[in-house]
Amino acid sequence: MQQLRTHSSESSPVLEALAGTDCQFCDPGTLEAEVYKGNDAAVCAKCGTPAAQIW
């Protein structure tokens, strides 16, 4: 059985802590709380690389 996941209206404390920090994969990217491949995540606004995902 496949479960459908929707974006949570409540942010994870981990994602909140990462939001606004520098991306480790590009310069001068900054992480933002977003949805990445259906998961809540901290994603770089410049390069699109996820730094963390919550399943």
Secondary structure, 3 states (H helix, E strand, C coil): CCCCCCCCCCCCHHHHHHCCCECCCCCCCEEEEEEECCEEEEEECCCCCEEEEEC
